[in-house]
């Protein structure tokens, strides 16, 4: 709009006017989305994600105080064994999407997106603000490897290794007791090399190595299958 002198009479752009315009635009967008059905909002969000490479998916986990606020509380409480195994205790958000930042269940997104192909470039694990894993964002070995290798992992191979680690830890504790007894006993000072088994210090058991768990052939493992595994929350340092 111009005045009688031919000059633009609009108010100059200021931080306040820009902020006001952004807020008004956000309000209008919220009103528009509120008129959409749940299915229409989901289709719109997924379409925007597929068309915009800058958007990413982020896997997050409900904290203990949040778990009983979800609708299907009975299903959550009835999940057996490890409390971190149920897929219903995890959700996915689309980063840089709408202001409401909707949450989606893992099983549902698996029906509309090929999640293994998106990991780890466009599908990531939630971390803290410093980009590191904290106590509340620490992830199990299986989950981290699923993201690193785009779902191509052998869960059974990892489970066997976990059982071998448990046996190793038990043997390590028994050896530690025997080794302390040996050090405190008279055999530790034997200098005659008599060859007696009692005089020989036993070597500690060897920690089992993880064999190849990466699947080269076949379809990648679904994330919901990993999350439902009783060992999915186990943390192991390799």
GISULVEN-V193795 format. One line per field, one symbol per residue. ss: DSSP state (@ for helix, = for strand, . for the rest). phi: phi as a letter, one per 30 degrees, with the letter a starting at -180 (. if undefined). burial: 1 if it has 24 or more other C-alpha atoms within 12 Angstrom, else 0. A space follows every 10 residues. Layout:
ss=???
phi=???
burial=???
//
This chain:
ss=.=.....=.. ....@@@@@@ @@@@@@@@@@ @@@@...@@@ @@@@@@@@@@ @....===== =..@@@@... ..@@@@@... ......@@@= =====..... ..===@@@@@ @@..@@@@=. ..===..... .......... @@@@@@@@.. ..=.@@@@@@ @@@@@@@@@@ @@@@@@@@@@ @@@@.@@@@. ......@@@. .......... ...=...... ..@@@@@... ........
phi=.bdddicdcd dddbeddddd dddddddddd dddddddedd dddddddddd dcdddbcbdb bddedcddcd dddddddddd hedccdedcb bbccdicddd hdcbddeddd dcbcdedddc dcbbcdbddd icdcedcdcd ddddddddch idbcdddddd dedddddddd dddddddddd ddddddddcd bchdideddc ddddddddcd ddcddccidd dddddddddd cdcdcbcd
burial=0000000000 0000000000 0000000000 0000000000 1100110010 0000111111 1100001000 0000010000 0011111111 1111101100 0011111010 0011111111 0111110000 0000000111 1111111011 1111110110 1100100000 0000000010 0000000000 0000000000 1000000000 0011000001 1111111111 11110000
//
